[in-house]
Amino acid sequence: MCEIYAGQDPGRYRPINRSVRIAGHSTSIQLEAAFWVLIDEIAETQGCSTARFLSTLHDEALEINGSISNFSSLLRTSCLIYLMNNNKAMPERVPFKIIAAK
């Protein structure tokens, strides 16, 4: 079972820093390479640049929630939501189910 996960290309989990401008401030975001691939894909599906997508997501999350304690985590979970809702068949995508804590 773990071969799918353990045998993946190490380049997929290599950390990558990107500098972006959010809310008028330059900042750096570090995510694993696989997440950047998905974020770029999500931005493309939204018809905007990655920078514009990140800025819009930040602004909307701030408006809805009042604060964002960890933007990198918000981006990772956004990628998970995208994958769970994506109907494209990709062999490296492994389905999973969120189980509520008791």
C-alpha positions as CSV (number, residue, x, y, z in Angstrom):
1,M,0.0,0.0,0.0
2,C,2.7,2.5,0.9
3,E,4.6,2.1,-2.4
4,I,2.2,4.5,-4.0
5,Y,3.2,7.2,-1.4
6,A,6.7,6.2,-0.5
7,G,7.8,5.6,-4.1
8,Q,6.8,8.9,-5.5
9,D,9.3,11.2,-7.2
10,P,11.1,13.3,-4.4
11,G,10.7,16.3,-6.7
12,R,7.0,16.3,-5.9
13,Y,7.6,17.1,-2.2
14,R,10.5,19.4,-2.7
15,P,9.7,22.7,-1.0
16,I,9.4,25.7,-3.4
17,N,9.2,29.4,-2.3
18,R,7.4,31.8,-4.5
19,S,7.2,35.6,-3.9
20,V,3.8,37.0,-4.4
21,R,2.0,40.3,-3.6
22,I,-1.1,39.8,-1.3
23,A,-3.1,42.7,0.0
24,G,-0.5,45.1,-1.3
25,H,2.4,43.4,0.5
26,S,5.1,41.3,-0.9
27,T,5.4,37.9,0.8
28,S,6.9,34.5,0.3
29,I,4.9,31.3,0.3
30,Q,6.6,27.9,0.7
31,L,4.7,24.8,-0.5
32,E,5.7,21.5,-1.9
33,A,6.1,21.3,-5.7
34,A,3.0,19.2,-6.2
35,F,0.9,21.8,-4.5
36,W,2.2,24.6,-6.8
37,V,1.3,22.4,-9.8
38,L,-2.2,22.2,-8.5
39,I,-2.5,25.9,-7.6
40,D,-1.3,26.8,-11.1
41,E,-4.0,24.5,-12.5
42,I,-6.7,25.9,-10.3
43,A,-5.8,29.4,-11.3
44,E,-5.9,28.5,-14.9
45,T,-9.4,26.9,-14.5
46,Q,-10.5,30.2,-12.9
47,G,-9.2,32.2,-15.9
48,C,-6.5,34.1,-14.0
49,S,-2.9,34.1,-13.2
50,T,-1.6,32.3,-10.1
51,A,-0.8,35.6,-8.5
52,R,-4.3,36.9,-9.0
53,F,-5.8,33.7,-7.8
54,L,-3.8,33.8,-4.6
55,S,-4.7,37.4,-3.9
56,T,-8.4,36.8,-4.6
57,L,-8.5,33.7,-2.4
58,H,-6.7,35.5,0.4
59,D,-9.1,38.5,0.2
60,E,-12.3,36.3,0.1
61,A,-11.1,34.0,2.9
62,L,-10.3,37.1,5.0
63,E,-13.8,38.5,4.3
64,I,-15.6,35.3,5.1
65,N,-13.5,34.2,8.2
66,G,-12.2,37.6,9.5
67,S,-8.6,36.2,9.7
68,I,-6.3,33.7,8.1
69,S,-4.1,31.9,10.7
70,N,-2.1,29.9,8.1
71,F,-2.4,30.8,4.4
72,S,-0.1,27.9,3.4
73,S,-2.5,25.5,5.0
74,L,-5.4,27.2,3.4
75,L,-3.7,26.7,0.0
76,R,-3.0,23.0,0.7
77,T,-6.6,22.3,1.8
78,S,-7.9,24.2,-1.2
79,C,-5.9,21.8,-3.4
80,L,-7.5,18.9,-1.6
81,I,-11.0,20.4,-2.2
82,Y,-10.1,20.8,-5.9
83,L,-8.9,17.2,-6.2
84,M,-12.0,15.9,-4.4
85,N,-14.2,17.8,-6.8
86,N,-12.2,17.2,-9.9
87,N,-13.6,14.5,-12.2
88,K,-10.5,14.1,-14.4
89,A,-9.1,10.5,-14.2
90,M,-5.5,10.8,-13.2
91,P,-3.8,7.6,-12.0
92,E,-1.6,9.3,-9.5
93,R,-4.6,10.7,-7.7
94,V,-5.6,8.6,-4.8
95,P,-9.2,9.1,-3.4
96,F,-9.7,9.6,0.3
97,K,-12.4,10.4,2.7
98,I,-12.3,12.8,5.6
99,I,-13.4,11.1,8.9
100,A,-14.7,13.4,11.6
101,A,-13.0,13.0,15.0
102,K,-15.1,11.5,17.7
